[in-house]
Amino acid sequence: MRTYGTSIATLVCIIMVSGLAFAQNAPVDFEQGGHGASWTWAVFENDTNPALEIVANPDASGLNTSATVAKFTALQSGNPWAGCESQHAVDIGTFTLDETNCTIKIMVHKSVISDVGIKLVTATGGAGPEIKVANTVVDQWEELVFDFSARIGQAESTDIDQIVVFPDFDLAGRSSDRVIYFDNITFSDIMVTTKEPDAPAPTPTADAGDVVSLFSNAYTNVTVDKWSADWDNADVSDMQIAGDDVKKYSNFVFAGIEFTSQTVDASDMTHFHLDIWTPDPTDDPAVFKVKLVDFGADGAFGGGDDVEHELSFTSSTTPALASETWVGIDVPLTSFVNLTTVEHLAQIVLVSDPNTVYMDNLYFYRGSEEAEPTVPAPTPTADASDVVSLFSNAYTNATVDTWSADWDNADVSDVQVAGDDVKKYSNLVFAGIEFTSQPIDVSGMTHFHMDIWTPDPTSDPAVFKVKLVDFGADGAFGGGDDVEHELTFTSSTTPALASETWVGIDVPLTSFTGLTTKEHLAQMVIVSDPNTVYVDNLYFYDAGSTSVEGMPAVETFTLAQNYPNPFNPSTTIRYDLSRPAFVTLRIYNALGEQVATLVDEEISAGSHHAVFNAAGLPSGSYVYSLTVDGQTAARSMMLLK
């Protein structure tokens, strides 16, 4: 809790106001007769601390044609936060952050993607946390922008006389020594104000007698010691939106909210609530995480009885992250499954990319209990000799190694419904069910079956996906003979998702068209929003002479989020077809103008992908649209150069 947290790379498209205003020795251009080349740079936390070198520009073309630049060698044995710092007073001079110099830019030339950090230090050694921004390209010059405007007026922003640069702030560690070049550190005007909410968050409706509030104008709030702890990496300020008090986090990587002097007892509460708003992109890989920490009866961090749990929210969870709208995070406290006590809550840790977030209505409340099934799923009727079962009280089950693989994002527990054994998935985004030690042969089966029940909403965009994976004869994932296929179920498919009732997914194995072999099934992946799902009667069976006419149809196609996203200059778009179809895949810009056609032909059933190269297009938001036999799905993506 008191160490550097994992940095999340941020890619934000911003508009700058032109004009420079320097009170210090700048720009730092490392040229003869300029600033930086003759300064006394000290290297720290880099093992043997090899000196910063001033060398000829290794790539004097394109963005940076300077003659000389700084060269920093980040040693594999050095710390992630290894860096270099100018000498106090005599190098950069003495200045105070204001609206004329709070936007700092630096050019970097790197062989890897990792964070670059900048810290400003006063003559007395005072400093706010470094601000970190990741490069987005390798082996070419790129200009990174650091917004220090939130630091204006702070004590650590007066009489600054030292700049610190962290060229390769990589908490994942280095596999070898790395060389980073940097150049042209400039100080310019405050950035154009980013978008902010024009309306307040929805007013809470829970009765005040059922609420423990940390921050909301609707309630009396308990004492919060710090909204940005000493050990975090974020700036926080108070503002108002239409008269409503709001917390604004900027330069937001992770923030510690502490109420240790008067811990909160939420044992009578059932839910956690928080409203957030961001102007930043929220498509993958954007994520917002909430961790609740209970310090235990001794009220001290690290006292031996601490418990905690963290939840993650993305554009594909419920609730889903979204830009420029208030998103209400409203979840049962039971979703924080490792938070086994809530009598001495003392800390909330927020981790975020997006890096600007407005926050309101942070409270716990007592609501109605989450619904759960009161009757078991229907008892299977297929003859046991015609079944290969993974989980069902009606049959002898095959060996399953894990119901929640190490690499998935879900929690699973064993429960009973009226005496019937059931698997309960909570915090379910995707779950891996693995039976790799003893793969199963279902080549003699005709159908797949599973029963699911959820208390969550199932109207669009709720979705439940089932993927079957055959590892092939070698029994190894990635052995070259793997095959797989994923089916998608929604409120408009057959079977249709529904809330608070058992839904039987019963489909022919031929519906998994990409699953061309079935002798070595080793894995099943379920992807779900709803995020609480009860699972029972998971098996394969041979329908024999039973007619399969009129068996459930499944969605004809699925369109995945492009990867990477944001991208520069190319990205991959994947889609699945459950049957052969005529497919058109087009790209549109933010004005709705078509800029590319990637596919326009008959495509076979199975998994497919197309590569979009945007080398000749400007940065911005684009939409890719997939049309399959007249039905269309679309997603957005971001090009950042």
Secondary structure as UniProt FT lines:
FT   TURN            32..33
FT   TURN            37..38
FT   STRAND          42..44
FT   TURN            47..48
FT   STRAND          53..56
FT   TURN            58..59
FT   TURN            62..63
FT   STRAND          68..74
FT   TURN            76..77
FT   TURN            80..81
FT   STRAND          83..85
FT   TURN            88..92
FT   TURN            99..101
FT   STRAND          103..109
FT   STRAND          115..122
FT   TURN            123..124
FT   STRAND          131..134
FT   STRAND          141..147
FT   HELIX           149..151
FT   TURN            152..153
FT   HELIX           155..157
FT   STRAND          160..169
FT   TURN            171..172
FT   STRAND          178..188
FT   HELIX           208..210
FT   STRAND          211..215
FT   TURN            217..218
FT   TURN            230..231
FT   STRAND          233..241
FT   TURN            242..243
FT   STRAND          244..258
FT   TURN            261..262
FT   TURN            267..268
FT   STRAND          271..277
FT   TURN            284..285
FT   STRAND          287..294
FT   TURN            296..299
FT   TURN            301..302
FT   STRAND          307..313
FT   TURN            315..316
FT   TURN            323..324
FT   STRAND          327..332
FT   HELIX           333..335
FT   TURN            337..338
FT   TURN            343..344
FT   STRAND          345..353
FT   STRAND          357..365
FT   HELIX           384..386
FT   STRAND          387..391
FT   TURN            393..394
FT   TURN            406..407
FT   STRAND          409..417
FT   TURN            418..419
FT   STRAND          420..434
FT   TURN            443..444
FT   STRAND          447..453
FT   TURN            460..461
FT   STRAND          463..470
FT   TURN            472..475
FT   TURN            477..478
FT   STRAND          483..489
FT   TURN            491..492
FT   STRAND          503..508
FT   HELIX           509..511
FT   TURN            513..514
FT   STRAND          521..529
FT   STRAND          533..541
FT   TURN            544..545
FT   TURN            549..550
FT   STRAND          557..559
FT   STRAND          570..577
FT   STRAND          581..588
FT   TURN            590..591
FT   STRAND          594..603
FT   STRAND          606..613
FT   TURN            615..616
FT   STRAND          620..628
FT   TURN            629..630
FT   STRAND          631..639
//
